[in-house]
Structure formats: C-alpha cells, structure tokens
C-alpha cells in the first residue's frame, strides 16, 4: 500500500516489511490483516435499552412528584416502576434469548 511517501522512504518501508515477513511470518500476517470493524448494536437491543432507561427515568420522576405532592400512592407507584420495570424487561430479554437458543 502506497502512503504517498518519497520514493526512497517507500523503498525502506518495503524492505522493512519484507524482512518482517521473512523473520516473523505469523506476526506479519497478523499485521497485514485489516482490524475488525466496529460493530454497532442491533436495533432491537438499542430500542430495549432506550425503553429500559425510559421506564427507569419515568419511575424516578413519579417518585419525585409523589414526594413533592406528599402522595404515598405516587411514591409507591414510582418506586414500583423504578424497581420492577427494568426487572421485567430483563426477564423478557432473557426469555427471548433462551427461545432463540432453542430454535
């Protein structure tokens, strides 16, 4: 691969590359491979994470609203959302993974 170096520097680089390939062929082969591309999260996983965050934040907002209004019902509802919403989503994701493994 030409990098746009002056001719003499390119020759030196080619010589170094050739010597490396002769002295350590396994290492040279690893260096010649392109690095793995960054894998993006699948869209379903991103949506699941966004939903998890949304449920958690809504639960916290509900708790804060219940505290400011002195409403034990809202505090309990918000605490339940904050505690059990993520647990339900995680269990559902786990069941979906088990179902995929069985198929």
N, C-alpha and C positions, 0 to 999 in steps of 0.2 A: 504494500500500500504506500503510495507516494504522499508525503505530507506537505510537499512544497518546499523542501529544503534545498540548499545549494547542492550541486552535483557531488562535490567531494564529501559533504556530510551525509548525503543519502547513501553513497558507497560505503562509508564507515558503518552506518546503521545496518546496511545489508550484510556486511561482513560480521558484525556482532550477532545478528540474527542467525546467520549460517553457522557460526561457531557454537552458539547456544543449541541449535538443533542437533549438531554433531555431539556435543558434550552431554547434554541432558535432553534427550528426545521427548521423554514423558512431560517434563516441565515445559518445554517449548510447545508441545501440543496443547497443554492447558492454557498457556498464554495466547495461543492462536485462536482459541475458541472465543466467540463473542460472549460477553457477560449476559446472564439471563435478564430478560426484560422485567421491568417492574409489573407485577400482577395487580390488577385492580380488583377490588372486592366485587363479587357478583351483586347485581342489582337487588336481588331478594334479600341478601344479607344487609345491604345498606338500608333498605326500607325497614327491615326488622330492627336494626339498631336505632334508626330515627324514631320508630314507634316506641321503642323502649325508653328512649330519652324523653319523648313527649309525655308518656304516661307518668314518668317519674317527676318531671317538672310540673305537670298539672296537679299531681298529688301534693307537691310542696306548696304550690300556690293555694290550693284548697286548705291546707293546714294553716298557712299564714292568714288567710281570710277568716277562717274559723277562730283563730286566736284574736284577731283584731275585732271581730264581732262578738267575742265571748260565746261562741256557739260550739258546744261539745259535739254536736252531731257533725258539723263541718270538719272539726278537728279529727274525729274518728274516721269519717269518710276519706279525708285526705291522707291520713295515716295508712288506711287500708289500701288506697290506690298506690301510695309510695312503696308499701311493703309487698303487697300481693300482685300488683300489676306486672312488675318485672319477673316475679317468680312464675306467673302463669305463662308469660311469653317465653321464658327459658325452657319450661317444661314442654310447651308446644314445639319449640325448635328441636328439642331433644327427641321427642316422639317422631317428628318429621325425619330426623337423621336416621333413627332406628328403622323407620319404614323404608327409607332409601336403601339401607344396608340389606334389608330382606329381599328387595326386588332384584 
